[in-house]
Amino acid sequence: MQLDGMTSIVTGAGTGIGAAIARRLAAEGARVCLVGRRPEPLEEVHRELPAGSSVVCVADVSDPADVERAVAAAVELGDGSLNIVVNNAGIGPFGSIGDLDLQEWHDAMAVNVTGPMLVIRAAIAHLKSSTGASVVNISSVAGRRPFPGLAAYSTTKAALIMLTQQAAVDYGPDGIRFNVVCPGWVRTPMSEREMESVVELHGGDVETALGRVSRDAPLRRVADPDEIAAVVTFLASSASSFMTGDVLAADGGSTLLDVSTLAFQADGA
Ligand code: NAD
């Protein structure tokens, strides 16, 4: 197993992509500290994992004291070491600059940018003293291309890419790698919530909306959370030992195309 003897912390581990990451890391032999705001979904994932391989820590990533406690729980699980950090927790409030709620803007900054910064800050001393240290941050295709009506989300996800690269430069000499994954549409509670705006605009239901948002992407489908977890596991493992500061798309090719080229293909072909 690729991650035997490694200890990890995964934020937002109770649902969607985070839960899939936790399952994959555990399947590769890692111990996993499952972090999130709600105990129930975390407990559910915890029950699925091999006995003794995980611990639940209810914590808000935007709260410095909570983050310190979560990292301490991970280090305790790892008998003093922490090798892998996955900053996955994220929120995506709707709104263009003119109409977004100011509190939601602050919340997105706090969870999507300050949260990963706090986790990295709390973990850094432990990562320095542990072997194969790797941090993987979950951004989005929206961190590289503006997304209509999602100003706070796109801006914070772009900031997360720079945070990752900044850390890669500052802590590379300490042997810590930092990489970022930019998923396209993935079937999760978050994307299902976001499909509601597509349904409002075009009718249909969540399924037809997921079909609509992926119909022009080269792979013509949305991802399963496990497909993102596989990329994260690669970045967490020694298979990617010479990669740092990299931005990996896992988007079915959706960001390859300039929108003007869509006129050259049949609708939904
Ligand atoms: P999700 O809503 O299922 O998962 C997000 C998790 O983060 C939830 O479990 C939530 O409780 C947790 N969380 C939110 N705020 C938190 C906080 N303050 N402290 C601790 N935990 C908190 O959605 P998902 O789709 O699995 O999203 C996971 C990550 O993937 C997010 O960063 C999201 O932006 C990113 N992403 C998702 C998609 C997609 O299509 N689903 C695409 C690109 C990027």
Boltz pocket constraint, residues with backbone or C-beta under 6 A from the ligand:
constraints:
  - pocket:
      binder: B
      contacts: [[A, 11], [A, 12], [A, 13], [A, 14], [A, 15], [A, 16], [A, 17], [A, 18], [A, 35], [A, 36], [A, 37], [A, 38], [A, 59], [A, 60], [A, 61], [A, 62], [A, 87], [A, 88], [A, 89], [A, 90], [A, 91], [A, 92], [A, 111], [A, 138], [A, 139], [A, 140], [A, 141], [A, 182], [A, 183], [A, 184], [A, 185], [A, 186], [A, 187], [A, 188], [A, 189], [A, 190], [A, 191]]
      max_distance: 6.0
